Amino acid sequence: MTTIGFIGSGQVGGTLARMAAGVGYDVVVSNSRGPETLTELVEEIGTRARAGTTEEAARAGDLVVVSVPLRALGDLPVADLVGKTVVDTCNYYPRRDGAIPVLDEETTTSSELLAALLPGAHVVKAFNNIAYVHLPMLARPPGDPERAALPIAGDDDTPEAASAKASVVELVERIGFHAHDTGPLAEGWRFQPSTPAYAAPYSPDGLSVWPPERGRQVTEAELSELLASATRSGETQRRA
Ligand SMILES: NC(=O)c1ccc[n+]([C@@H]2O[C@H](COP(=O)([O-])OP(=O)(O)OC[C@H]3O[C@@H](n4cnc5c(N)ncnc54)[C@H](OP(=O)(O)O)[C@@H]3O)[C@@H](O)[C@H]2O)c1
């Protein structure tokens, strides 16, 4: 039985916890305010869920989803994440998170920043480029021809890293999407905010970022083109 710990159980973390429990994972949810504030979510999910501290979620998880505002990365339970597969859903929004010069200057990416904070963990970037409302809306069972593709990025240069990445591919596939491998973690910028693959393609008109009522399946061929067309621009990032 695989357990997923959630550090951050808000729009994305809470949605993924519901979906993961729905396909057979056990989940341990956590947030900044403490387990007692997550009673409602746990009751809604049912017997596969429990709430804990961030340390407990990290220790319990075979996979640990980190889904917090980027400004909160300094609060992660670093020691409890050694050796863990960490799924990074986080995005950099300077107006929300405060300016992070190495990201503005594009000398690194947000997921590599997280990986640098977590020695011994295997960080895989996933679920970053889709609005949380579209996750349950667009999920389809295996074999469904309408399955949308979601990008992931992660290193796979050691057997442990490759195994971590494979477990995230399995998570994406089990909850209802085709996992498209974008390459190593350093390639994760290709689906960060303001890139062509970010959020809008999953909206009904393929253009606007926030139309919560309906979604749109994005094929792997389309996603592949969008990722390939991404360019890096400090200006684009600063405007976000
Ligand atoms: N919303 C989307 O559609 C979407 C899509 C893709 C990616 N993302 C990215 O995913 C991340 C999460 O987004 P979200 O929309 O789910 O945010 P959210 O709804 O605001 O939830 C954030 C979660 O993080 C927790 N948190 C905040 N500070 C924390 C800390 N210091 N320690 C532990 N937990 C902490 C919050 O707990 P408390 O409430 O107790 O503070 C809450 O459970 C962000 O980086 C975002 O940019 C969002």
The ligand as an SDF file (V2000), in Angstrom:
LIG
                    3D

 48 52  0  0  0  0  0  0  0  0999 V2000
   -4.3790   26.8350   -7.3450 N   0  0  0  0  0  0  0  0  0  0  0  0
   -4.0100   26.2490   -8.4920 C   0  0  0  0  0  0  0  0  0  0  0  0
   -4.8570   26.0270   -9.3720 O   0  0  0  0  0  0  0  0  0  0  0  0
   -2.5810   25.8200   -8.6830 C   0  0  0  0  0  0  0  0  0  0  0  0
   -2.2770   25.0290   -9.7820 C   0  0  0  0  0  0  0  0  0  0  0  0
   -0.9730   24.5380   -9.9420 C   0  0  0  0  0  0  0  0  0  0  0  0
    0.0140   24.8590   -9.0230 C   0  0  0  0  0  0  0  0  0  0  0  0
   -0.2910   25.6710   -7.9620 N   0  0  0  0  0  0  0  0  0  0  0  0
    0.7940   25.9660   -6.9870 C   0  0  0  0  0  0  0  0  0  0  0  0
    0.7030   24.9800   -5.9510 O   0  0  0  0  0  0  0  0  0  0  0  0
    1.0090   25.5800   -4.6820 C   0  0  0  0  0  0  0  0  0  0  0  0
   -0.2180   25.4770   -3.7680 C   0  0  0  0  0  0  0  0  0  0  0  0
   -1.2530   26.2280   -4.3510 O   0  0  0  0  0  0  0  0  0  0  0  0
   -2.7450   26.2050   -3.7710 P   0  0  0  0  0  0  0  0  0  0  0  0
   -3.5440   26.9670   -4.7300 O   0  0  0  0  0  0  0  0  0  0  0  0
   -3.1320   24.8440   -3.3670 O   0  0  0  0  0  0  0  0  0  0  0  0
   -2.5640   27.0880   -2.4540 O   0  0  0  0  0  0  0  0  0  0  0  0
   -3.5790   27.1910   -1.2360 P   0  0  0  0  0  0  0  0  0  0  0  0
   -4.9430   26.7690   -1.5940 O   0  0  0  0  0  0  0  0  0  0  0  0
   -3.3660   28.5690   -0.6700 O   0  0  0  0  0  0  0  0  0  0  0  0
   -3.0000   26.1190   -0.2040 O   0  0  0  0  0  0  0  0  0  0  0  0
   -1.7230   26.2760    0.3310 C   0  0  0  0  0  0  0  0  0  0  0  0
   -1.5360   25.2030    1.3800 C   0  0  0  0  0  0  0  0  0  0  0  0
   -0.2080   25.3480    1.8860 O   0  0  0  0  0  0  0  0  0  0  0  0
   -0.2680   25.3740    3.3050 C   0  0  0  0  0  0  0  0  0  0  0  0
    0.8440   26.1180    3.8300 N   0  0  0  0  0  0  0  0  0  0  0  0
    1.1160   27.4380    3.6970 C   0  0  0  0  0  0  0  0  0  0  0  0
    2.2510   27.7410    4.3580 N   0  0  0  0  0  0  0  0  0  0  0  0
    2.6800   26.5870    4.9230 C   0  0  0  0  0  0  0  0  0  0  0  0
    3.7740   26.2670    5.7570 C   0  0  0  0  0  0  0  0  0  0  0  0
    4.6650   27.1990    6.1170 N   0  0  0  0  0  0  0  0  0  0  0  0
    3.8930   24.9850    6.1870 N   0  0  0  0  0  0  0  0  0  0  0  0
    2.9810   24.0370    5.8250 C   0  0  0  0  0  0  0  0  0  0  0  0
    1.9200   24.2830    5.0320 N   0  0  0  0  0  0  0  0  0  0  0  0
    1.7830   25.5640    4.5990 C   0  0  0  0  0  0  0  0  0  0  0  0
   -1.5900   26.0170    3.6200 C   0  0  0  0  0  0  0  0  0  0  0  0
   -1.9440   25.7240    4.9550 O   0  0  0  0  0  0  0  0  0  0  0  0
   -2.7370   26.8010    5.8430 P   0  0  0  0  0  0  0  0  0  0  0  0
   -3.9910   27.0820    5.1160 O   0  0  0  0  0  0  0  0  0  0  0  0
   -2.9010   26.1050    7.1560 O   0  0  0  0  0  0  0  0  0  0  0  0
   -1.8130   27.9970    5.9230 O   0  0  0  0  0  0  0  0  0  0  0  0
   -2.4800   25.3400    2.5920 C   0  0  0  0  0  0  0  0  0  0  0  0
   -2.8600   24.0590    3.0410 O   0  0  0  0  0  0  0  0  0  0  0  0
    1.4100   27.0140   -4.9910 C   0  0  0  0  0  0  0  0  0  0  0  0
    2.8160   27.1070   -5.1110 O   0  0  0  0  0  0  0  0  0  0  0  0
    0.7190   27.3020   -6.3160 C   0  0  0  0  0  0  0  0  0  0  0  0
    1.3520   28.3300   -7.0440 O   0  0  0  0  0  0  0  0  0  0  0  0
   -1.5570   26.1470   -7.7660 C   0  0  0  0  0  0  0  0  0  0  0  0
  1  2  1  0
  2  3  2  0
  2  4  1  0
  4  5  1  0
  4 48  2  0
  5  6  2  0
  6  7  1  0
  7  8  2  0
  8  9  1  0
  8 48  1  0
  9 10  1  0
  9 46  1  0
 10 11  1  0
 11 12  1  0
 11 44  1  0
 12 13  1  0
 13 14  1  0
 14 15  2  0
 14 16  1  0
 14 17  1  0
 17 18  1  0
 18 19  2  0
 18 20  1  0
 18 21  1  0
 21 22  1  0
 22 23  1  0
 23 24  1  0
 23 42  1  0
 24 25  1  0
 25 26  1  0
 25 36  1  0
 26 27  1  0
 26 35  1  0
 27 28  2  0
 28 29  1  0
 29 30  1  0
 29 35  2  0
 30 31  1  0
 30 32  2  0
 32 33  1  0
 33 34  2  0
 34 35  1  0
 36 37  1  0
 36 42  1  0
 37 38  1  0
 38 39  2  0
 38 40  1  0
 38 41  1  0
 42 43  1  0
 44 45  1  0
 44 46  1  0
 46 47  1  0
M  CHG  2   8   1  16  -1
M  END
$$$$
